[in-house]
Amino acid sequence: PPEGNLAGWLVACGSNIQHVRKQLDALNLSFSWDREITTCLPDYYKWTQYLFIKLYEAGLVYQKEAMVNWDPIDQTVLANEQVDENGCSWRSGAKVEKKYLKQWFIKTSAYAKAMLDALPGLPKWYGIKEMQANWLGDCSGCYFEFTLKINNKPTGETVSAYTSTPEAIYGASHLYILPSHWLLHGNNCLKEILQKEFVPGKDSLTSVTAVNLLTNQEVPLVISAKSEFEGYLDTKIGVPCVRPDDAEVARSLGLASENVIEALPDGSERLASSGKFTGMSRQEAINAITQEARNQGVGGHLTSSKLKDWLVSRQRYWGTPIPIIHCQSCGPVPVPYEDLPVKLPNITSFTGKGGSPLTSAAHWLNCSCPRCKGPAKRETDTMDTFVDSAWYYLRYTDPHNPDRPFHKELADYWMPVDLYIGGKEHAVMHLYYARFFGHFCHDQKLTKHKEPFNELLVQGLIKSRTFKLATTGQYLKKEEIDLTGPEPVHIETKEKLQVTWEKMSKSKQNGIEPEEVVQIYGIDTVRLYLLFAAPPEQDILWDAKTDAIPGVQRWQSRLWHLATKLIEARDSGTLPSPQLLSQKERAEARRIWERKNLVVSKVTGYFLKDYLFNAAISRLMSLSNILSEASPRLILHSVEFEDALATLCVMLAPMAPHITSEIWKGLSQIQNKLCTHHRWDMGVLQQPWPTVDLEYVQQPDVVEVLVLINNKACGKVCVPQEVARDAEVVHDLVIQSKLGSEHLQGRTITKFFLSPRTALINFLVQE
């Protein structure tokens, strides 16, 4: 925060939370508010600090120098998203510099292979599983730890270096770093030597050597002529016997190495000159060598060249304090568990300049070392807020526990999350971090389940138009825009505006308050519109879809009218008697019964499997349409009409609880009801979910497939359910159908696509 104090910001934060909660309540959305958690309060971030220390004790947290974005005017670190497309600070406008600072990292790469291997066990991560696999990469290599020496003397510096062939580590010839490596730019004792020995554009052999802590082999350090390696690597191990590019570097610099991979007559390979691993097959050696490195704590975690460890340091006030104390004698020491939480100090004002604001709180900063009791200082970095959100799902299982993050029995009972709903922007980073914490907590015996989320539903965004000045990039408020002409212009300057559809955001001045829309249209109309406008995975363009709102309103009016017709018919004084229906009327009642059962089957699937609420509403509309065609005698005398209308109300109730509750109340007061299986003495939201009638189930199963030609709907064709997912069979059945002979015969089909999930086939034909 730029100004203010802790108490003020907590009040503001609480006020914002209450405002959002009020908005959710305005739409009558049901949440278990007794499980609400607030990640910025000490009773939550105490346990974030607890888990951080657990990670530290497991060797999965470390501090090293890393390159950051530095604002030279405000003297502060900027996140990547705070740097504009011109490389300037969003805060001061200054050209952003790259600077090395000591930062805290969580070693997420240690779980890369485990998380990659677990992906096949997540069959309901539709589309996202592939994104996770691509993010993780091919986890077949690993890092090994090295200590650095010069003139045969230890320097105290250590580096981690990657190899894609860990089984051949005994054949290493050199350590290879980029010219941008922190050893040439950060705060270390080798910086000047390496800068002096580096010749730009050439592979530069240095006087520094590196000792592999697993093999004890000592190899020279080489600064690469290249500006980048594969993936995100800046440090590699040169192994000439398995990599031709490494062999070329070793040859040109005259470096010695040994071929440690021996080819056998049968085509297999085994290790040679590799210590106790000699004679093993390559696969056996990968497992044995990496396991030995892990046991010794010197690397060996299988990962890819694409992955970087998670930089969690933030030089800002608003975040969870990192629970580390720095002692000149003992080094970094974790805060004892009994002293948690380390609370944020109350700072009266913030400038937003000069690094972390926590350095100004001397009373908080200066403390005693928990180990030697000598003078020490607290860590002044706070954690990335992604750390708090990486484990919150576990806290929901036991939100008020004062003694531990969560009770294992409760976590084991509730986890994994049945359905996790979120935006696609979190498909990689947040899910990666959350999965990391899930695997870590399992290994710590805190939970039974490794994977936190069973199924994902990736929701779209509700987008609204933004109006931006091309000259300055400033987003304008609606009251600053003239919309009366053919094109929107700035009222003040008459400048034409850039208009785009973007995610609703305060900073982009395109947000819409839910309360305003509810006041105009009513709660149920807004709820139904949001569900009907698009499938949950797709974006909604708010202004472009407002024509759907009157349509949803009219449909609710039709439902009310249907209920009124039934109530009036039964109150007319004529007793209902199904026996009085003619054969034609009974056939009409049968069609209502069949449509009701079809709709129950489809809507149940949309609710429980596909989450296609727009399709569910569309099906319910089709049921109301057939009910609207019913004759007065059918309304009065048929069980089917009454049952179908009641069933429609029950299925619509979760989406539109208010109007269905009113309609149900009216239906329940009818004196001469024919349906006895509904619980008329209870509200619509207390009714059991409708099921398909047994007689309907015993009919041959068919699926109605919507047929599109060049993206335009032209009818439906029924196909047997057992072949409804076979594109070729469905294609042939449509071609052979009456619809196919009318619309496709004699035309050239260039392509066709079947969507089994939505029962749709689209033919692309030459016009």
Secondary structure, DSSP 8 states (H G I E B T S, - for coil): --S--HHHHHHHHHHHHHHHHHHHHHTT----GGG---TTSHHHHHHHHHHHHHHHHTT-EEEEEEEEEEETTTTEEE-GGGB-TTSBBTTT--B-EEEEEEEEEE-GGGGHHHHHHHGGG-TB-TTHHHHHHHHH----EEEEEEEEEETTEEEEEEEEEEES-GGGGGG--EEEE-TTSHHHHSSSTTHHHHHHH--TTS-EEEEEEEEETTT--EEEEEE-SSS--STT-SEEEE-TTT-HHHHHHHHHHT------EEE-TTS-EEE-S-GGGTT-BHHHHHHHHHHHHHHHTSEEEEE-TT---EE-EE-SSSS-B--EEEETTTEEEE--GGG--------S---S-SS-GGGG-HHHHEEE-TTT--EEEE---EE-HHHHHTSHHHHTTSTT-SSSS--HHHHHHH-SBS-EEEEGGGTTHHHHHHHHHHHHHHHTTS-S-S-SBSBEEEE--EEEEEEEETTT--B--GGGEE-SSSS-EETTT--BEEEEEEE--TTTT----HHHHHHHH-HHHHHHHHHHSS-TTS-EETGGGTTHHHHHHHHHHHHHHHHHHHHHHHTSS----GGG--HHHHHHHHHHHHHHHHHHHHHHHIIIII--HHHHHHHHHHHHHHHHT--HHHHHH-HHHHHHHHHHHHHHTTTSHHHHHHHHHHHHT-SS----SS-TTS-GGGS------HHHHTS--EEEEEEEETTEEEEEEEEEGGGTT-HHHHHHHHHHSHHHHHHTTT--EEEEEEETTTTEEEEEE--
